[in-house]
Amino acid sequence: MLQTIKDFHATFFGKFTPRAYDKSAGRNGQRDFWRKWRKSYPRFPSIPLDKGQIPTVVERLLEDRSSNRVFSPQPLPLSKLSGILGVCRVFDSDRIPERRGYASAGATFPLEIYIVSFATTGLTPNMAFHLEIDGMELEEMWGNQIGADFRSVLPDYIENAAAAVVMTTVISRSEVRYGAKSYPFSFIEAGLLGQNIQLAATSVGVGSCMIGGFPNDFLTKALDLSEDEFPIMVIALGELGSSAK
Ligand SMILES: Cc1cc2nc3c(=O)[nH]c(=O)nc-3n(C[C@H](O)[C@H](O)[C@H](O)COP(=O)(O)O)c2cc1C
């Protein structure tokens, strides 16, 4: 397994030369941190597109999608959580390889989903679950209420999260086939599934926020992940109320 971002960069892009990055400059500093850079070719002729002429279902969901960090204190109904997690299921198990709602390099499907529920109706608070995607069941993990600790590792600015989705990769499933490329493949697949989860949440009026800043060690220990499995992404979920942001 690759150990550091340097190994990763060296493997895929050659010599690693990190660029100086002054985050402290902030919004009003010398570096315009929030400026959006886009490519444009104004010297070439351009053809205007019919924006919104044929609004697709996806486009309408994307219109409403955003990151929410302050949720309403009301619990998340299990029916909504089930609906959101539905995007992780196997859609066609008769097909070889099985078909899911997102693409996977070589259909190796290295991703696993865990849920930590803080306030979901019908679920014991602070319980960790593994999502079993064939029968679509939440498997209680050791009756172990890790949520109280878990809450303290979510950033302070996340308020009233009702549940957290933890996405991991069992890298060996893909590594045996793709070697070092299994790493970018897992990250790509996490992005595909993460977006599906966020769009499903949007469709049932549930707020969500991807969290990249979580301590790997804590999650690895709390979920008893094996040596070849590591966490990639956490997604906080919660009801949107008038106080939500
Ligand atoms: C890989 C990744 C990691 C992220 N990590 C965090 C995070 O740790 N905390 C946070 O508040 N938002 C996080 N976000 C959400 C971004 O801040 C957010 O998508 C961005 O500000 C654009 O806002 P929007 O999602 O509302 O359009 C993350 C997003 C991605 C894709």
The ligand as an ORCA input file, in Angstrom:
! r2SCAN-3c Opt
* xyz 0 1
  C     -13.568     15.880     -0.860
  C     -14.389     16.922     -0.124
  C     -14.107     17.205      1.205
  C     -14.865     18.145      1.899
  N     -14.600     18.358      3.210
  C     -15.347     19.255      3.899
  C     -15.121     19.439      5.295
  O     -14.263     18.791      5.916
  N     -15.889     20.356      5.930
  C     -16.869     21.068      5.269
  O     -17.549     21.875      5.906
  N     -17.114     20.896      3.964
  C     -16.385     20.005      3.260
  N     -16.651     19.798      1.935
  C     -17.738     20.536      1.284
  C     -17.202     21.756      0.518
  O     -16.723     22.742      1.418
  C     -18.337     22.328     -0.320
  O     -18.722     21.351     -1.263
  C     -17.925     23.610     -1.042
  O     -17.742     24.658     -0.128
  C     -18.957     24.050     -2.096
  O     -20.201     24.281     -1.443
  P     -21.532     23.509     -1.890
  O     -21.304     22.030     -1.695
  O     -22.626     24.054     -0.997
  O     -21.781     23.833     -3.323
  C     -15.912     18.853      1.236
  C     -16.186     18.562     -0.103
  C     -15.457     17.586     -0.772
  C     -15.804     17.269     -2.202
*
